[in-house]
């Protein structure tokens, strides 16, 4: 395995699980530098993790020791960072969402593809052991055909969370609960159920928060195979709960709640794959969870470079959950059902 040089771009609140993962993997990575436009954040990153820091973005990305650029900036800056890294021929690991609008998200993916550099998206729920176990069984046909499925993401964020300038706005984040919080569970949901064909949704901002974008969403969905299901998401659900995915197949029902997995078979047998979870990030502390899943994303990305293969979640793969979110918000805004195929017209 080749030891890779890493440039970290962005040193805000979301840096912590990535920094801890980088420290865990010092046999495989060397942090060449951390860039932030804020001198205070650069100093804080150095003090907390001991990483070298840089105030020169172009020099850091262009450093020949850098193999991978890890982008942790607000979404509205992702396209700029990807263009810079791709032009320098660097592999890119990009924190979700891809960008803050559908058009810019597609452009990010196109820029990396045209430059011929690897692009991975940090959607870490797919690395959970329960997700991998259920995905394997679905792929092998053990559970049969999908009958119905639901995703419930009932989280809590205090108003102080949204008081940070730009948070929960279209200009910086591109959206609210769907694009910033629920995207992880929805990406996992789609990877297990297969594509959604049509949505009919309502989204709004509750009296709980003062913010521009949505903090409560409810959607009816129709999958590609004709099955019907639902999605609900919120950051107004005090005190915050682990996300719950319930997938009903014609042989068994699978329930994922946080890191656990329950399988209820039609013959009456039950499989319990529950594990003790070290927090879930759905409560008042947005960073109240283990960094193990972020470390797994980084390990997979390094393996992908070593093995010359695609990472677990590519840009093209992540665009699928972006399209679902786009359809949900369009359905709410236009007060009509929206077919995802129509978004490409």
N, C-alpha and C positions, 0 to 999 in steps of 0.2 A: 504494500500500500504506500502510495506517495504521500508525503506530508505536504499539505496545501497551505499556501498563504492566504489569509482572509483580510479583506477590508470591510469594516463595518460602517455603514452610512446611516446615521441617526442614533441618538442616545437618549430617547425619551423613556416614558414609563414602560413601554413594551420591550425594552432592551434586556431586562433582567433574565427571563428564561433562556434567551439566546446566549447571554454572557455566561451563565452557569453551564450551559451545554458546551460552549467553547472551552471552558476551563476543564470540563470532564474529559474532553477529547484532545488534550494537548499532545498526545502521541500521534495524532493525525492532522492537527491544524496548528498554525502559528498566526496569531493576530498581528498583522503588520501595522495596523492603525485603526483608530476610531475617529470618524469625522462627525462633527456637529457644527452648525452655524453658531451655536451658543457656546461661548467660552465656559460658562458655568456648568453646562452639561458635559462638556469634554473633561473638565476637572473632576466632576463627580464620577464619571465613568472610570477615570484613571484611579481615583481614590478607592472606589468600591471593588474593582476587578484587577487593577494593576496593568491594564492594557496600555500600550503607547497610544497617543492621540495625535491628531493632525488638524491644522486649520486650513489646509490646502487640499481641496477636494480633487482637483485635476491631477495633482502630483501623487496623491494616494492611490487613486484608481489606475493611474498610469505606471505605478511602481512595478517593475518586472518581477518582483517577488510575489505579487498578488495574483492568485489563480482564481479566486472566488470573491465576488462582491455580495455582501449580505445587506439588503436594503430594508431599513426599519423606519423610514420616514413616514409622515402622513401620506395618505393615498394620493393626494393631488400632486405630489412631487415624484411619484414613481416613474412616470414616463420619462422625465428628464434624467433621472438616475439610470434607468435602463438604457437609454440612448448613449449616455456617457460610457457605461460599462461595456455595452455591446461594441461600441466603436473601438474600445481598447482590447477587444477579444477576450473578455473575462466571462467566466460562467457566473450566473446570477441566481441567487436564492432570495426570493421576494416575499416579504410579509404580506398577508392578505389585507384587503382585497387587492386585485390586480391594479386597479386604478379607481378614480372616483366617478367615472362615467362609463357607460357601455362602449362608446366610440374609442375613448382613450384606453380602455382595457384591451380592446381588440388590437389597437395600435401597438401596445406594449408587446403582445404576443408576436405580432408581425415583425417588429424590430428585431427581436431575438432570433426569430426564424430566419430572416433575411441575412443576419450577421453570422448565422451558423453557430451560435453559442447556446449552451444548455441554460434552460430557464426552469426553475422549480418554484412552486408556490407553497408557502407555509400554511397548510390546512391540516393540522396535526391530528385531528380526531381519527383519521384513517389508520394511524399507526397504533391505535389502541389494540391490545390483544383480543378484546371481545369483538371488535370490528373485523379484525383479520379472521378470527374463527368463524364468525357468521358469514363473512364474504366468501370464504372457502366453501362452506356448506351450500350456500346458494349457488355458487358457480358449478358445483358438482351435482346439482339437481336434487339434493337430499330433501329439501323442504317443499318442492313442487312449484306450482305457479302462484304468482302474487294475486291475492284476492282483494285486499285493501291495506292501506298503511297510513300512519299518522306520525307527525313530528311535532313535539311540544317543547318549546324553549321558553321557560318562564323564569326570567332572571330579574335581578334588582340592581339598579344603579341610582344612587342618591343624586340630588340636584347638583351637589358640589362636583360630581363627575362631569356634568355638562356645562359647568361654569368655566371650564378651561376654554380659552379663546379658540374658536373654530370647531370644537367638538360637537358632533351631531348636526353639522351644517352641510349643505350641498357643496359649497365651495371647497371645503377642505376634505371632508370624509366621504361625500357623495351620497350619504344616507344615514339612517339611524340603526334601529335594532337589526334589520335584515343584513345589511352590508357589513356592519361592524361586529355584531355578536353572533347572530343566528347562522351566519354563513358557514361556520365550522360544522354545526350539526346538519345543516341542509346539504352541504357537500357530501358528508358521510351518507346521509339519507339517499341521495341520488345514486351514489356508488353501489348501494344495496338494492334499491328498487328498480333501477333503470329509469329511462327518461320520463319526464312529465310532458304531456301533450297540450294540456289546457288548464287554465286557472280562472277562478272567479273569486275576487278578493276585496277585502276592505282593510284599509290602513289609516292610522291617524295618530295624533299626539294627545295623550291623556292629560287630565288635569294635574297629574303627579309631577310633570316636568315642564320647564320652560325651555323649549328647544325648537329648532326649525323642522327637523325631520321626524319620522314616525317612531313611536315607542310601543305601539300595540298593533298587531297584525293578525288577521284571521283569513284563511284561504281554503276554498274547496278546490281539489285538484283531480284531474283525470290523467292516469298514466298511459303510456304508449300502448299497453296491452288491453286498455279499456277499463282497468280497475279504477275505483274511486277512492280518494283519501282526503286528508286534511293537514293543514299546517297552522299552528298558532305560535306567535312569538311576542315577547314583551320584555322590557326592562323596567316595568312598573309592578312586578310581582314580588312584593316583600315577603320574606327576606331573601328570596332567590333559591331556586331549586335546580338539581341536575337535569339536563335535558333528557327527554324520554322519546325513544323511537319505538313504535309498535308496528311490526310487519306481520300480517296474517297471510299465510300461504295455505294451499289446500291440504297439506300434511301436518303443518305445525304453525304455531304463533311464536315469533321471536320478539323479545322485549329487551331493548338496551336502555339502561338508565345510568348515565355517567359511565363508569368503567365496568359495570356488571352486565351480564347477559343471562336471560332466562329463556329456555325453550320448552314450550308446552305442546307435546305431541298429541295427535288425534287418538292414539291408543291409550291415553291417560298418563303416560310417563312424563316426567319433568326432569330437565337438566338444569342445574344451577351452576353458572359460571361466575358467581359474584366474587368480587375482590374488594379489599379495603381501599377506598379512594382517598388520596391525600388532597382533598379540596377539589372544587370544580370551577371556580372563577365566576360563578353565577350570582354571587352575593355582593355585599358591600365592598369587599376588596377584590378589584378586578384581577389582581395578580395572585389570588389565593389558591394556587394549585401547584402541583409538582411540575418541574421542567422536563420530566422524563420523555414526554411526547415530543417536545421541541428537539431534544437530543436525538430522538429517533428520526425525525425529519432530516436533521443535519447529517446523521450517519448514512441515511439512505442516499442523500445527495452526494456525499463523498464517494459512496459505493458506486453510484451511477457514473461519476467521472472516472473512477478506476476501471470500471467494467465497460465503459463506452456504451451506456444505455440511457434510456429516459428515466428521470426520477419518478417517484411514486405519484406526485401530482404535477403534471406539466401545465404550461400556460393554456394549451388547448383544452385540457381536462377541466381546469378551473373556470374556463369560460362557460361551462355548462351550468354551474350554480349561479354565475352572474346573469345568465339568460333567464333562469327561473326567477331570480329577484327582480329583474327588469319587468318580466311579465306580471308578477304580483303587483308591483307598484303601478304599472300601466293599467291593469284591470281596476284597481282602486280609483285611480285618477279619472278614468274614462267611464266608470260605473258600468262595465260590461265584461263578459268573458273574453279572455285573450288566449289565442292559440300561439304557442311558442314558435311554430313554424312561420307565423306571420311576421315575427320580429325581424326576420331576415329579408323581408320584401321592401 
